[in-house]
Amino acid sequence: QVQLVESGGGLVQPGGSLRLSCAASGSIFSIYAMGWYRQAPGKQRELVAAIGSGGSTNYADSVKGRFTISRDNAKKMVYLQMNSLKPEDTAVYYCNAHIPAIIDYWGQGTQVTVSS
């Protein structure tokens, strides 16, 4: 069992930065692939960034060059550094931990609002 708690969301002006954090509980954190997803009002949840157990990363085209995902296995933490934020980045951001085709865990989400 893994529990995920996100933090770091808030209101930021266009062009600003935020750093989201996801704290995981439970054992064997390092074996999970981790990801950040987001869901804007009226839209489907979409993958923003993912990092594998070995550290490989992938990003949605819309955030490449602006967002960076990282993990600290010793602290059981995953981070999403978001720079050059745009109004279209406004959404609830969710942390995800999974082992493909086996198990999936989600956090409760944190709101990110980009507005002047």
LINLINJO-V123452 format. One record per backbone hydrogen bond with DSSP energy under -0.5 kcal/mol. NH is the residue of the N-H (numbers start at 1). CO is the residue of the C=O. E is the energy in kcal/mol with one decimal. If there is no record, write none. Layout:
NH | CO | E
NH | CO | E
This chain:
3 | 25 | -0.7
5 | 23 | -2.1
7 | 21 | -2.1
10 | 111 | -0.9
12 | 113 | -2.7
15 | 85 | -3.4
16 | 13 | -2.3
18 | 82 | -2.2
20 | 18 | -0.5
20 | 80 | -2.8
21 | 7 | -2.7
22 | 78 | -2.2
23 | 5 | -2.7
24 | 22 | -0.5
24 | 76 | -2.6
25 | 3 | -2.2
31 | 28 | -1.3
32 | 29 | -1.8
33 | 98 | -2.7
34 | 51 | -2.8
35 | 96 | -2.4
36 | 49 | -3.0
37 | 94 | -2.8
38 | 46 | -2.4
39 | 92 | -2.1
43 | 40 | -2.3
46 | 38 | -2.8
48 | 36 | -2.9
49 | 36 | -1.7
50 | 58 | -2.4
51 | 34 | -3.1
52 | 56 | -2.9
55 | 52 | -1.5
58 | 50 | -1.8
60 | 48 | -2.6
63 | 60 | -1.8
64 | 60 | -1.0
66 | 63 | -2.4
67 | 63 | -2.2
68 | 81 | -2.3
70 | 79 | -1.8
72 | 77 | -2.8
76 | 72 | -0.9
77 | 72 | -2.0
78 | 22 | -1.9
79 | 70 | -2.9
80 | 20 | -2.3
81 | 68 | -3.0
82 | 18 | -3.3
82 | 80 | -0.6
83 | 66 | -2.0
83 | 81 | -0.6
84 | 15 | -0.6
85 | 16 | -2.3
89 | 86 | -2.3
90 | 87 | -1.8
91 | 112 | -2.0
92 | 39 | -2.2
93 | 91 | -0.6
93 | 110 | -3.1
94 | 37 | -3.0
96 | 35 | -2.7
97 | 105 | -2.0
98 | 33 | -2.6
99 | 103 | -2.0
100 | 98 | -0.5
102 | 99 | -2.6
103 | 99 | -2.0
105 | 97 | -2.8
107 | 95 | -2.1
110 | 93 | -2.0
112 | 91 | -2.7
113 | 10 | -2.8
115 | 12 | -2.1
115 | 113 | -0.7
